[in-house]
Amino acid sequence: MTATPFTVSVSDDVLDDLRDRLRRTRFTSASDAAYWAAGVDPGYLRELVAYWADGFDWRAAETALNDFPHFLAEVDGRRVHFVHLRGRRPEGAPAPLPLVLTHGWPSSFVEMLRVARPLADPAAYGGDPADAFDVVIPSLPGFLYSEPPDGPFTRRRVAETWHELMTRTLGYRRFGAFGGDIGGGVTQWLGALYPGEVAGVHVTSAVITSDFTERPPTEQEQAYLDALRAYDERDQGYSEIMWTRPDTLAAALTDSPAGLLAWIIDKYRDWSDCGGDLQSRWDRDTMLTVATLYWATGAIGSSFRQYYDYPHNRPVPLITVPAAVTLSHEPAFAGFPRSLAERVYADLRHWSTPGRGGHFMAHEEPEQVVDELRMFFRPLRTP
């Protein structure tokens, strides 16, 4: 199970076809006069598509991506792509702690790149060299350069794959884990399944037990659950179609780069802590880097698998390893009480509600995430 170096590379033919499709895009008109009220604003999309076709420099983005060390490995019979950044350890300093960072949807390894170097080389960013991590950023199965899973996509199955990647492929005996959204679920399962090897788990998304039989929800917990249910009724249209008709949607988005871009940035705006100003969190080049990666790999359809297979997931058992939550500042988690997290984490050592940084926190607030990861894992480096 050796890892081989990998280079992100998109052929000229694929790029020429992409630009041709973008220039021939047919745009819809707005359903509501209010800006973004009915989804992605057609005027905004038109401008972004025009820039993607004739302004965006993919080759510069590709060079920047390849400034990170990329690898492919066969893990449990499937190809896994990951970035692996070795920690910088001055002479006499302790060995860096391995740390696996897992993204969510509609995201990619790009989400984690802004924290990768400060975590691996803290001294270069004004930090303590003793806080260095060996950083591993895998692409989820079915996302970009990682093959879709063999069987249902569940958070537990991804955690089992990550464990094999970290221990058998990379040779780490002990490591930490961080993630949000799908990545948060994977991180939780790593802690639940491998308490002897996982030093601690740090998530940015909330987790809720499904079993309230022995301890009914408190008044505060029930208020949150009711608010979440009301929010989901307004927000879950995107997920309903991916749960029930993913291939129908994928047929459209795999053939239309403008449609693909609209589907992705709709959630970037909704779930980022951007106050309605998408580009305050996602500059155009980063959005189009992610969109080009999805387009070139044809991965949007396979990224839906985790929705279609969601019923195969089971509640995560009690997590006994040290845990930290830096709660995402997004509508779904507004008012989330710490007590709900304590039902899932037996050893919740760090609870933070900074009030900034949304669904894609590592990208939106990299300094915040780096500081919280350093602080949480500092006392956990020695077994």
C-alpha positions in Angstrom: 0.0 0.0 0.0 2.5 2.6 -1.2 1.6 6.2 -2.0 2.8 7.6 -5.4 3.2 11.3 -6.2 0.4 12.8 -8.2 0.1 16.0 -10.2 -3.1 17.9 -10.8 -3.3 18.3 -14.5 -6.2 19.2 -16.8 -5.6 18.8 -20.6 -6.0 21.6 -23.1 -8.8 19.7 -24.8 -10.8 19.6 -21.6 -10.2 23.3 -21.0 -11.1 24.3 -24.5 -14.3 22.3 -24.3 -15.1 23.9 -21.0 -14.6 27.4 -22.3 -16.7 26.7 -25.4 -19.6 25.4 -23.3 -19.4 28.4 -21.0 -19.5 30.9 -23.9 -22.7 29.2 -25.2 -24.5 29.1 -21.8 -28.2 29.9 -21.9 -29.2 31.9 -18.8 -32.6 32.0 -17.1 -34.3 35.1 -15.8 -34.8 35.8 -12.1 -37.9 34.4 -10.4 -37.9 37.1 -7.8 -36.9 40.7 -8.0 -35.0 40.4 -4.7 -31.3 39.6 -5.1 -30.7 35.8 -4.6 -34.2 35.3 -3.2 -34.9 32.3 -5.4 -31.4 30.8 -5.6 -28.3 31.9 -7.5 -28.9 35.4 -9.0 -28.8 35.0 -12.8 -27.0 38.3 -13.2 -24.3 37.3 -10.8 -24.0 33.9 -12.4 -23.7 35.5 -15.9 -20.7 37.6 -14.7 -19.0 34.7 -13.0 -19.4 32.4 -16.0 -18.0 35.1 -18.3 -15.0 35.4 -16.1 -14.6 31.6 -16.0 -14.6 31.5 -19.8 -12.3 34.4 -20.5 -10.6 35.7 -17.4 -9.9 32.9 -15.0 -6.3 31.5 -15.3 -6.6 27.8 -14.6 -2.9 27.2 -15.3 -2.0 29.6 -12.5 -4.5 27.8 -10.2 -3.1 24.5 -11.2 0.5 25.6 -10.4 -0.6 26.8 -7.0 -2.4 23.5 -6.2 0.7 21.6 -7.3 2.8 23.6 -4.9 1.4 21.2 -2.3 2.6 17.5 -2.3 -0.2 15.3 -3.8 -0.4 11.6 -3.7 -2.5 8.6 -4.8 -2.7 5.4 -2.9 -4.8 2.2 -3.2 -6.6 1.8 0.1 -8.9 -1.2 0.5 -9.0 -1.7 -3.2 -10.0 1.9 -4.1 -7.9 4.9 -5.2 -7.6 7.7 -2.6 -6.1 11.1 -3.4 -4.6 13.1 -0.6 -2.2 16.0 0.2 0.5 15.1 2.6 2.5 17.9 4.2 5.3 16.8 6.6 5.7 18.9 9.7 8.8 20.9 10.2 10.7 19.8 13.3 13.7 21.7 14.5 16.5 19.6 16.1 15.4 18.5 19.5 11.8 19.3 19.0 9.2 16.6 19.5 7.9 14.7 16.4 5.0 16.4 14.7 1.6 14.9 15.5 -0.1 13.4 12.4 -3.5 15.0 11.7 -6.1 14.1 9.1 -8.4 16.9 7.9 -11.6 15.9 6.2 -13.8 18.2 4.1 -17.5 18.0 3.4 -19.9 18.8 0.6 -20.0 20.6 -1.8 -16.3 21.0 -1.0 -12.9 19.5 -1.7 -9.4 19.3 -0.4 -9.0 22.9 -1.4 -11.1 23.9 1.7 -8.2 22.8 3.9 -5.2 24.2 2.1 -5.2 27.6 3.9 -4.5 25.8 7.2 -2.1 23.2 5.9 1.2 25.1 6.0 0.6 27.0 9.3 -0.2 23.6 10.9 2.8 21.9 9.4 5.3 24.7 9.9 4.1 26.9 12.8 7.5 28.5 13.3 7.2 30.1 9.8 3.9 31.6 10.9 5.0 33.0 14.2 4.1 29.8 16.2 5.8 27.3 18.4 7.7 24.6 16.5 6.5 22.1 19.1 2.9 22.6 17.7 3.9 21.1 14.3 1.6 18.5 12.6 2.1 16.1 9.8 -1.0 17.2 7.7 -3.0 14.7 5.7 -5.9 16.0 3.6 -7.7 13.3 1.7 -10.4 13.7 -0.9 -13.5 12.0 0.1 -14.5 8.8 -1.9 -16.2 9.9 -5.1 -14.8 13.5 -4.8 -12.4 14.6 -7.5 -9.5 12.2 -7.7 -10.7 9.6 -5.1 -12.6 6.7 -6.5 -16.2 6.2 -5.4 -16.7 3.7 -2.6 -17.2 0.0 -3.2 -20.6 -0.3 -1.5 -22.6 2.3 0.3 -21.0 5.6 1.2 -21.2 5.9 5.0 -19.2 8.0 7.4 -18.2 4.9 9.2 -16.8 3.3 6.0 -14.8 6.4 5.2 -13.4 6.4 8.7 -12.3 2.8 8.2 -10.6 3.9 5.0 -8.9 6.8 6.6 -7.6 4.6 9.4 -6.1 2.3 6.9 -4.6 5.2 5.0 -3.1 6.7 8.2 -1.8 3.5 9.8 -1.0 1.0 7.0 -0.2 3.3 4.0 1.5 6.2 5.9 2.7 4.2 8.9 1.4 6.4 11.7 0.7 4.7 15.0 -1.3 7.6 16.5 -3.0 10.6 15.0 -5.6 13.3 15.5 -8.6 14.0 13.3 -10.5 17.2 12.3 -13.4 17.9 10.1 -16.8 19.5 9.5 -20.0 18.4 7.8 -19.4 14.9 6.2 -15.8 15.3 7.5 -17.1 15.9 11.0 -19.1 12.6 10.8 -16.0 10.8 9.6 -13.9 12.4 12.4 -16.4 11.2 15.0 -16.4 7.7 13.7 -12.6 7.7 13.8 -12.7 8.5 17.5 -15.5 6.0 18.2 -13.8 3.1 16.3 -10.1 3.6 17.1 -9.7 5.1 20.6 -6.3 3.4 21.0 -4.9 5.2 17.9 -6.8 8.5 17.7 -5.4 11.1 20.0 -8.5 13.3 19.8 -11.2 14.5 17.5 -12.0 18.1 16.7 -15.2 19.1 14.7 -16.9 22.2 13.5 -20.3 20.7 12.9 -22.8 19.6 15.6 -23.7 16.0 16.2 -27.0 14.9 17.7 -27.8 11.6 19.3 -30.9 9.9 17.9 -31.7 8.1 21.1 -33.5 10.2 23.8 -35.3 7.3 25.3 -33.3 7.2 28.6 -32.8 11.0 28.8 -35.5 13.1 27.1 -34.4 16.4 25.6 -34.2 19.3 28.0 -36.2 22.4 27.4 -33.2 24.1 25.8 -32.4 21.1 23.7 -35.9 20.7 22.5 -36.1 24.3 21.5 -33.0 23.8 19.3 -34.4 20.6 17.8 -37.6 22.4 16.9 -35.7 25.3 15.4 -33.5 22.9 13.3 -36.6 21.2 12.0 -38.1 24.5 10.9 -34.8 25.5 9.2 -34.6 22.2 7.4 -38.1 22.7 6.0 -36.9 25.8 4.3 -33.4 24.6 3.3 -33.6 20.9 2.4 -34.8 21.2 -1.2 -31.3 20.6 -2.5 -30.8 17.5 -0.4 -34.2 16.0 -1.2 -33.4 15.7 -4.8 -29.9 14.3 -4.1 -31.4 11.7 -1.7 -34.0 10.6 -4.2 -32.9 11.4 -7.8 -29.2 12.0 -7.8 -28.6 10.6 -11.3 -31.2 12.9 -12.8 -29.6 16.0 -11.3 -26.1 14.7 -12.1 -27.0 14.4 -15.8 -27.7 18.1 -16.0 -24.7 19.3 -13.9 -22.2 17.0 -15.6 -23.2 18.5 -19.0 -23.5 22.1 -18.0 -20.6 23.9 -16.3 -22.8 26.9 -15.6 -25.3 24.7 -13.9 -22.6 22.9 -11.9 -21.2 26.3 -10.8 -24.6 27.5 -9.7 -25.3 24.3 -7.7 -22.0 24.7 -5.8 -22.0 28.4 -5.1 -25.6 28.4 -4.0 -24.5 26.4 -0.9 -21.3 28.4 -0.6 -23.4 31.6 -0.1 -26.0 29.9 2.1 -23.6 28.1 4.4 -20.6 30.5 4.6 -20.5 33.1 7.3 -20.7 35.8 4.5 -23.8 37.8 5.4 -25.0 37.5 1.8 -21.7 38.7 0.3 -20.4 35.5 -1.2 -17.0 36.9 -2.3 -16.2 38.1 1.2 -15.4 34.5 1.9 -14.8 32.9 -1.5 -12.9 35.0 -4.1 -13.7 34.2 -7.7 -10.5 32.3 -8.4 -11.0 29.9 -5.5 -14.6 29.2 -6.4 -13.6 28.6 -10.0 -10.7 26.4 -9.0 -13.1 24.1 -7.1 -15.6 24.2 -10.0 -12.9 23.4 -12.6 -11.8 20.4 -10.5 -15.3 19.1 -10.2 -15.8 19.6 -14.0 -12.6 18.1 -15.1 -13.0 15.0 -12.9 -16.8 14.6 -13.7 -17.2 14.1 -9.9 -20.4 16.0 -9.1 -22.6 12.9 -9.6 -20.4 10.6 -7.5 -20.3 13.3 -4.8 -24.0 12.8 -4.4 -23.5 9.2 -3.3 -23.3 10.2 0.4 -26.8 11.7 0.1 -28.3 8.7 -1.7 -26.7 6.3 0.7 -27.5 8.3 3.8 -30.0 5.8 5.2 -27.1 3.3 5.5 -25.6 5.5 8.2 -26.0 4.5 11.8 -25.8 6.7 14.9 -22.3 7.1 16.1 -21.7 5.4 19.5 -20.4 7.2 22.5 -17.0 8.8 21.7 -14.5 8.4 24.6 -11.4 10.0 23.1 -10.8 13.7 24.0 -13.0 15.8 21.9 -13.3 19.5 20.8 -16.0 21.4 19.1 -15.5 24.8 17.5 -19.1 25.4 16.4 -19.7 26.6 12.9 -21.5 30.0 12.7 -24.3 29.0 10.3 -28.1 29.0 10.6 -28.4 25.2 11.1 -26.4 25.4 14.4 -27.8 28.7 15.8 -28.6 28.0 19.5 -27.0 24.6 19.5 -26.6 23.8 23.2 -23.4 22.2 24.6 -25.4 19.6 26.4 -26.3 17.9 23.1 -22.7 17.5 22.3 -22.0 16.1 25.8 -24.5 13.3 25.0 -22.2 12.1 22.3 -18.7 13.0 23.7 -17.8 11.4 27.0 -14.7 13.6 27.2 -15.6 17.0 25.7 -12.5 19.1 26.6 -13.0 22.1 24.4 -16.2 23.9 23.5 -16.0 27.1 21.4 -18.6 29.3 19.8 -16.5 32.0 18.2 -19.4 33.5 16.2 -17.5 33.6 12.9 -16.6 31.1 10.3 -19.3 29.0 8.7 -19.7 25.6 7.0 -16.3 25.8 5.4 -14.5 27.2 8.5 -11.0 26.1 7.6 -11.2 28.2 4.5 -13.2 31.0 5.9 -11.3 31.5 9.2 -7.9 29.7 8.8 -6.2 31.5 11.6 -9.0 30.6 14.0 -8.9 27.0 13.1 -5.2 26.8 13.3 -5.2 28.3 16.8 -8.0 26.1 18.1 -6.3 22.9 16.7 -3.0 23.8 18.3 -4.6 24.6 21.6 -6.7 21.4 21.7 -4.0 19.0 20.6 -1.1 20.5 22.6 -1.7 18.4 25.7 -2.6 15.3 23.7 0.7 14.9 21.7 2.2 12.5 24.2 0.2 9.3 24.7 
